[in-house]
Amino acid sequence: MSEDARADARSVRFFVQAGLVAAVHLVGLAVLLTAEYGPFAITLAVLTWIFVNCFLLVVLQRPGVCAAIAVTLIVILIALSRFKFGILQLTLTFLDFLIIDRDTFSFLLSVFPRLQMQLILAALIAAPVLWALWRFDPFRVRRAFALTGLAASAVLISAMSLASPEQPWEPFQGVNHISSLARSGVVAVSRLASTGWIEANPPADGALRLASDAHAALSPVLPPATACDPGAKRPHIILLLDESSFDVTSAPGIKVPAGYADHFKSADGKRRTMMAESTGGPTWYTEFNVLTGLSARSFGDLKFYVTRIAAGRVTRGLPQSLQNCGYKTVSLYPTYGDFLSARAFQKGTGIDRFIDMAEMGVNEDMQPDSFYYDQALKAFAREEPSRSPVFMFVYLTANHFPWTDVYRPDLTPEGWMPPGNTAEIDEYIRRQTMTANDYREFTERLKRDYPDESFLILRFGDHQPAISQKLLEPGIDRKLLAKRLMASDRRYYSTYYAIDGINYQPRNLSSALETLDAAYIPVVLQEAAGIPLDPSFAEQKSIMLRCKGIFYACKKGSEARRFNRLLIDAGMIKGL
């Protein structure tokens, strides 16, 4: 072959190789455009693409291989984000990678049992492909050039994210997966650099302590401890989480059946309001509130991951206090226990026996309330021979969204007639009626089957349903509604709590204020059961009385920050 022919062949090969590298980049950009909408999001996503490529070039220097790896990463991230949105109605964020734990992978494998094999096969296919690209890619990029591109793209991403901060509602839209991930990284790093994981006062010169060991003891700023006699006769305690439930008549023009409001009354005939920290969504905020007595809002922008962050790090809680008084502690959890590290979180707060969906023998979390009541009775029967009092945390799920479909029409209460609202609202009320009937039957069974046992029951709505946002102020502008939600407008966060006794008269209801934040539920429950408050809960009761039932928002958060510092110094909050 002549020298000219060889030169032509080299030229053709060069253009083919360059074309293939360019094609990989074009594929990557095309993939981005399927997941991004709007000039801002598209620009941010392209900068993220540049950032990822430059980062890989610093290590590998081969643009073709780096582009192929970047495409693979982008495709995986978008797929994971869409998967997460399908389950949680929230796209992927930076914290999903900052808080990586075994439970996350375990939950994925529970939902997709064949995922592990698929990942292995994908790795086996990807390895030779990347090796071939490595051998085929003739181009090299200087590390200094790659570092310049890395720094420039990082600065531009940060500048755009700070100039137009991600709004809390944006991850709930199910779009802009890569740009939202990039912006959430800027928010998370900024948050951790400024306040850390949890808001708390800085350490005092002489650290204040609640305890000298794992349990609360005397502190100079706390009331004296009152000893708990584990051998005293105490009621069994059932804490019922009533999914998405509130008194819908707080919205104007809603028609309800006769007797509807009775379900929201306590045994003393009073109606009480609980202020949740979420609306229309995250049940685990309230789960965190009622088990630890703390505020999810203390975690700021990281609060969506509060149970994952707190797992093994927050040990102060209602179950732990009840354990100290001789209680067996049980939780009936409606989905897989690895979901948001629920099992690890609850066990850290003192739950002995954690029973999840798999152990209950079902593969779907939305079950009739009667199913969970049956599970509670079975769990109680297992614990009853120990003769110890039992604390049980029970989740009800029948009222979970959506309400556009009729859930289990075969369980419709006899004589039910739609009150005459929209079909969605009538379905919501129908399910609440089912809940009230199932609860009444459950309490009757407890009376019949355990006539010599006493029970204290506290039930509460974990948050308002999403439909309340279009009912409380009909026709409200969406931007104004978003402002109200971000400002924690109490109209959108109020649910209910009710206290009942079976063969038992609640001892002390002085803490059961007409309106209180969810974080005070452990105080109410312990006093109603006649259990002396340990110093941490005694201090929290004094905050409750000073702040008239408000916790996190009292004095612009200063009371919560001071209290968090006390718990940190006591070793009840660790590593945060």
Secondary structure, 3 states (H helix, E strand, C coil): CCHHHHHHHHHHHHHHHHHHHHHHHHHHHHHHHHHCCCHHHHHHHHHHHHHHHHHHHHHHCCHHHHHHHHHHHHHHHHHHHHHHHHHHCCCCCCHHHHCCCHHHHHHHHHHCCCHHHHHHHHHHHHHHHHHHHHHHCCCCCCHHHHHHHHHHHHHHHHHHHHHCCCCCCHHHHCCCHHHHHHHHHHHHHHHHHHCCCCCCCCCCCCCCCCCCCCCCCCCCCCCCCCCCCCCCCCCEEEEEEECCCCCHHHCCCCCCCCCHHHHHECCCCCEEEEECCCCCCCHHHHHHHHHHCCCHHHHHHHHHHHHHHHCCCECCCHHHHHHHCCCEEEEECCCCCCHHHHHHHHHHCCCCEEECHHHHCCCCCCCCHHHHHHHHHHHHHHHHHHCCCEEEEEEECCCCCCCCCCCCHHHCCCCCCCCCCCHHHHHHHHHHHHHHHHHHHHHHHHHHHCCCCCEEEEEEECCCCHHHHHCCCCCCCHHHHHHHHHCCCHHHCECCEEEEEECCCCCCCCCCCCEEEHHHHHHHHHHHCCCCCCHHHHHHHHHHHHCCCCCCCHHHHHHHHHHHHHHHHCCCECCC
